[in-house]
């Protein structure tokens, strides 16, 4: 394993977070550091849990962010976005999205629960 890969998996994993509005709905934007991107690609939940803790630590009103649905979106992004869209700078997590199983989350592009009748359909992970 290269020394770069070993060095890149060191906390802190998250640069910053910010609550925003997306299509008039609340959303938590987070920007991972290079170390967070590296940890997201590690198999298993220990690295993901540590990175998720970093998101919650930096989030104003963290109690609003600490939901099963937001954690599921976060895990999906680590397993999906870092491989499919590795140059993506930030991602958004929404508390109004449902908590669903991993397969359904992946099929939904990490963005489950939008009704096309109410909002435009999502186009993959944000």
C-alpha positions in Angstrom: 0.0 0.0 0.0 1.4 3.4 -0.9 2.3 5.8 1.9 -0.1 8.4 0.4 -3.1 6.1 1.0 -1.9 5.4 4.6 -1.4 9.1 5.3 -4.7 10.2 3.8 -6.8 8.1 6.3 -6.3 10.4 9.2 -9.0 12.5 11.0 -10.4 15.1 10.7 -12.5 13.8 7.8 -14.9 16.7 7.3 -14.0 20.2 6.2 -17.3 21.9 7.1 -21.1 21.5 7.1 -23.9 24.0 6.5 -27.7 23.8 6.6 -29.1 25.1 3.3 -32.3 25.0 1.3 -32.6 22.9 -1.8 -35.8 23.2 -3.9 -37.3 24.9 -0.8 -36.5 21.9 1.4 -33.9 21.8 4.2 -30.6 20.1 3.4 -27.2 19.6 5.2 -24.3 20.3 2.8 -21.0 18.7 3.8 -17.5 19.0 2.3 -15.3 16.0 3.1 -11.5 16.4 3.4 -9.2 14.2 1.3 -8.9 12.0 4.4 -12.7 11.7 4.6 -12.9 10.6 0.9 -10.2 8.0 1.6 -12.1 6.7 4.7 -15.4 6.6 2.8 -13.9 4.1 0.4 -12.9 1.7 3.2 -15.0 -1.4 3.6 -16.8 -1.8 6.9 -18.7 0.6 9.1 -15.9 1.7 11.5 -14.5 4.3 9.1 -17.9 5.4 8.0 -19.0 5.8 11.6 -16.0 7.9 12.4 -16.6 10.2 9.4 -20.3 10.4 10.2 -19.3 11.5 13.7 -17.3 14.3 12.1 -20.3 15.5 10.1 -22.4 15.6 13.3 -19.7 17.3 15.3 -19.5 20.1 12.8 -23.2 20.4 12.2 -25.2 23.2 13.8 -28.3 21.6 15.3 -26.6 18.1 15.1 -29.7 16.5 16.7 -31.6 17.3 13.5 -29.0 15.6 11.4 -28.6 12.5 13.5 -31.3 10.5 11.8 -31.3 7.0 10.3 -32.3 8.4 6.9 -29.5 11.0 6.8 -26.9 8.4 8.0 -28.1 6.0 5.3 -27.7 8.7 2.6 -24.2 9.5 4.0 -23.2 5.8 3.8 -24.5 5.5 0.3 -22.5 8.5 -0.8 -19.4 7.0 0.6 -20.0 3.8 -1.2 -21.4 5.2 -4.4 -20.3 8.8 -5.0 -16.6 8.4 -4.2 -16.4 5.7 -6.9 -18.8 7.1 -9.5 -18.2 10.9 -9.0 -14.8 11.1 -7.3 -14.3 14.8 -8.2 -17.6 15.8 -6.5 -16.7 18.5 -4.0 -19.7 18.4 -1.6 -22.8 16.4 -0.9 -26.1 17.1 0.6 -28.1 15.1 3.1 -31.8 15.7 3.7 -33.7 14.9 6.9 -37.0 14.6 5.0 -35.7 11.6 3.0 -36.8 8.1 4.2 -34.5 5.5 5.8 -34.5 2.5 3.4 -32.4 -0.5 2.9 -29.0 -0.3 1.2 -30.1 -1.7 -2.1 -33.1 0.6 -2.4 -30.8 3.6 -1.4 -28.3 2.6 -4.1 -31.1 2.2 -6.7 -32.4 5.7 -5.7 -28.9 7.2 -6.3 -28.7 8.0 -2.6 -31.7 10.3 -2.9 -34.8 8.4 -2.0 -38.3 9.8 -1.5 -38.8 12.6 -3.9 -42.2 12.6 -5.5 -42.1 13.6 -9.2 -45.6 15.1 -8.7 -44.3 17.5 -6.1 -40.7 18.1 -7.1 -38.6 17.3 -10.2 -36.9 13.9 -10.0 -33.4 13.8 -8.6 -30.5 13.2 -10.9 -28.2 11.1 -8.7 -26.4 11.9 -5.5 -25.8 15.6 -4.6 
